[in-house]
Amino acid sequence: MRKVVGTKDSETSCASAPALGGLAPLPANQELVRENRLLHAVIDNFPGGILLYDCNQKLVVCNEGQRQLLDYPPALFEFGLPTLEQIFRFNANRGEYGPGDVEDHVRERMRLAARREPHVFERTRPNGTVLQIRGVPLTCGGFLSMYLDVTQERQQRGPTASSTMSDPLTDLPNWALFEDRFDQVLARVRRGQVAAIHFIDLDRFRQIQKQLGSRVAESLLKGVALRLCNAARATDTVARYGEDEFVLLQSEVDRPSSAAKLSQRIVSAIRQPFDIQNFKISIGASMGLALIPRDGTDFQDLINIARASLQKARNETEESIRVNDESAAAFGV
């Protein structure tokens, strides 16, 4: 039987509830005993990882499947369950969330955890493992996160299985799906939320394609797509726009500087050398930004604004970031 790590004083809700870690004595009521055993059975036999935290963001359960799937060392549990912040920091230090400042990653994930929004997305670990991560808010105020290893399924999935929703080369959402995600974000924008579109164009890509060939160039595009996904948040959407152009829909911008930070994180991620077929390839990226609704709410207009900002950035220098002139004051530039 797998071991479930829990704490004596943690609660699964803000009211009194039985601990799931197997450390508290079983209640006298036989019905509660039965339910407690059923909960243990579900956690023990779940074919992946489970993280459960309560309404105060206190970690209640981290099952053995999670520890194995994410390669958590015993030292992380030396004094019982770590805090959610400690887990995020451990992951960020290992590069699980891509390049960038560790504390920025931790703050962003703590902020998203506090929102308790349901989600389903995939994340590729640095070791190549593809995780499907599903988050479900609980009525008690807590939150349940489930992790599954879907690496084999992704490898076996043929191109026709995802062709209706994905770009065939990078497996990113295709344009129709990206527009659908935009409509979902726009509905939240109309309720007062702010979002952003990042337009990304690779520097020196065509030169590399000409020198090293199309196969290397295609592998490079796949690598860029992966880094973009790792730099983005779970609620963001990345799509391929043209041969070496990408767009990222940032679903929530609490302040303009957070959009600028994401752009800087993307440029930094792409700048790191790619190892492809015994070649060490260095490229850069130029970016344009458009804020929603400050720069408008029409999908194509926003794409054009972000792309025009990118062209201005490229005319200045490579690896630069530019916002629409009318929004420049919001970014403090």
N, C-alpha and C positions, 0 to 999 in steps of 0.2 A: 504493500500500500504506500502511495506517495505521501510524503510528509507535507502538511499544511502549516505554514508559518503564521502565527497570529500573536496577539498580545492579550494579556489578562484583562486589561481595563478598557480595551477598545470596544466600541459599540457599532453595530451595523446600522443603527439609526440614532437620532437624537434622543429617543426614548430608550428605556432599558430593553436589551435584547441579548440573546445568548451569544457568547463569543464563538467564532468559527475556527479558532486556532487550536482547539483541543486542550486548552490549558485551564479553562474554568470548569468547575464541577457541573455535571449534568443536572438539569432541573428535576424536581420530584415528579412533576406532571408527566405521565407517560406519553401523552400526545406530543408534548414539546420534545421529549426524548426522541421520539420517532422522527419528528421533523428535523431535529438537529442531526440525526444520523443520515437522513436523506441529503441534507446540505453537504455533509462531509463526503458522501458518496459522489455527489455531482462534482465537487471540487477535486476530489481525488482522481476521478476518472475522466475529467475533461481532457481532450487530446491536445492541450496547449497550455498557455499561460493565463493566469487569472490575477488581476490586481483589483482589490476592492477597498475603497476608502469611504469614510463616513461624511456626514454633513459638515464636519469641521476640517475636512481634507486630511484626516488622520488615517494612515494606512491600517487596514484591519486584516487583510488577507493577501499573502503572496505565496501562491502554491509552488510545489516543487517543479511543476512543468514550466512555470515562468522563470525560475532560477536557472533551469537547464537551457531553456530556449534563448535567454539573454546572457548566458554565461556569467551570472552573478557570482562573485567569489564568496566563500564562507565569511570572510572578514566583514563584508557588508552587513551581516546579520549577527555579528559578535555580541551585540548588546540588545538583541531582539530585532523587531522590525525597524528598518530605517524609515525616515520620514519621506514623504513624496518628493520633497525638495532634494533630499540626498540622492534618491534614485535618479531624478532628472540630471543632477550635477554629475553623477557617476556616468550616465549615458553620454552626456555632452563631452566630458573629458575623453571618452573613448572614440569620439567622432560619430556617434550614432545619429546625430542631427545634422551632420555635414560640417563644413568649415564655419568659422565665425567665433565671436566671443562667447566663452562658456557661460558667463553670467547673463548675457543677453538671451541665450537659449533657455536658461533656467527660468528667468523672469517671464519669458513668453509662454512657456509651458505651464507655469503656475497660474498665469492669467487665464489661459484657455481652460485649465482644469477647474478653475473657479466658476466658469460660465456653465459647466455641466451640460454642454450641448451634445446630442447624439451624433455619432459619426462612424463612418466606415472608410478606411483607406488602406493603401499598401505602402510599406516602407522597405527599402532595400538596405540591409545592414552592411557595414564595411567589409564583412567576410563574404558577401554575396547572397546571404540568406534573405529571402523575400518574406516579409511578415504581413499578414492581414490583421489589422487592428480595428476592433469594433468597440465603441464606447456607448454605454446605455445608462442614462440617469435613472435613479431609483426614487420611488415615491417617498421614501423615508428621508431623502435629502442627500443620500450617498451617491456613489458612482461606481459602475462596474466596467472594467476594461478587460477584453479578452484578446489573446494573441494566438495566431495560428501560423505555422510554417507552411506557406503555399509555394515554396520554391519549385518543387517537382511539378505542380500543376501549371505554373507559369512556363516552365520549360517544355512541357508536353502540349501546351495549348497551341494549336496551329494558327496560321495567319487568318484563316476564315472565321475563326471563333470570335475574334475581336474586331474584325475589319469594319463592322458597321458602327463602331463606337470609337475606334482608335486609329491613329496614324500607323500605317503598316511598318514603317521603319523603326520608329522610336517607341511605339506602343503608348504614346501620350494620347489624351483625349483628342478626337478629331474636331473639326471646326463646328460641326453641328452640336456636339456635346458641349463644347466650350460656350457657345451661344446660350445653350440651355442653362449652364451654370451662371452665366452673366444675368439671365432673367431672374434666377433665384436670388442672386446678390442684390439686384436692382430692387426687388420687392422689399428687402431689408433697408436699402438706402432710402426708400420712400417713407420709412418709419423713423428716419433720423440717423441712420448709420452712414459712415463714410467708407469708400472703397477706393481702389487704385488699379490701373492697368499699367504694366511694365512691358515695354517693347524692347526686345533684345536682339541685337545683330552681332554675329561673330566677326571679329577682326582677323584678317589673314586666312580665312577659311579657303577661299578659292585658290590662293597660292599653294596651300597645303594639298588641296585636291589635285592640282595640276602636277605637283612634284611627286606625290606619293601614291596617287591613284584613287579610284572611286571606292574601293573596298576599305582602305584606311579612312577615307573621308566619312564613309557611312558609320564605321565603328566610332569615329570621333563624335559624330552627331548623337549616337546612342549614349556615349559617355557624358556629353553635355546635358542631354535630357535627364539622365540620372542625377547629375549634380544639381540641376535646377529643382528637381523634385525634393531632393534632400535639403536644399536651402529654404524651400517654401514650407509653409505650415500645412497641417492636415486639412484645414478648411480652404486653402488656396487651390487654384487650378492652373496647370501649365499646359500649353498646347504649342504645336509647331505651326508657324504661319507660312513660311516659305522654305527654300532649300536650307538656308543657314540662319533663319529668323525664327524667334520664339516669342510667345506672349505669356505673361503671367497675370492672372486675376487675383489680386490681394483682396480677400473678402471683407476684411475689416481693418480700418486704419484709425487708431485712436488719436494719433497726431501725425502731421505731415512728416515729421522726422522719422517715424517708424517706417514709412514707405521708403524714405531715402536710405535708411539703414538696411532694409531688405535689398535694395538695388546694390548697395556697396557689398553686401554679403555675396550676392550673385556674381558680381565682377571678380571678387576675391576668389570665389570657388572655381570659376572658369579659368582664372589665371594660373592655377596650379597645373603643373605638367601632366599630360596624359601618356601612359605607357601603352602603346598599341603596336602589336606585331613587331616588337623589338625596336620601335621608334619612340623616342621621348619627344612629344609634341607640345609646344607651347603656343597658346593662342590667347586672345583677349576678347573683350566684349564691350560694345557701346550700348547705352540704354537711354530710352526716352520714357517719361512718366506722364500720366494723366490722372487727375483726381476726379472721383465721382462723389457728389454731383457738381463740384466746383467747375469742372471743365465740360459739364453736360451729362446727359443720361442716354443719348442715342448710341447704340453699340458701335456702328461703323464710324460715326464722328469721333468717338473716343479713341478708337484704333488709329484713325488718321492723325489725331492730335498727338498721341504718343509716338507715332512713327515720325511725324514732322519734327518733334522734339529730338528724337534720336538723330535725324539727319543734321540738325544744328550741332548736336554734340559731336558727331563724326567730323564735321567740317572744322571743329576746333582742334580736336586731338583724339587719338585712339583711347580706348578704355575710359571714356568719360560718360557722365550721367547728366541728362538735361531734362528740365521740367518745362511745361508750357509756360510761356512768358506771363500769362495772366495769373498763373498759380505760383509764380516764383516767390512772391512775398510770403505766401503760406509756408514755404519751405525755408524761409530766411535766407534766400539767395538773391 
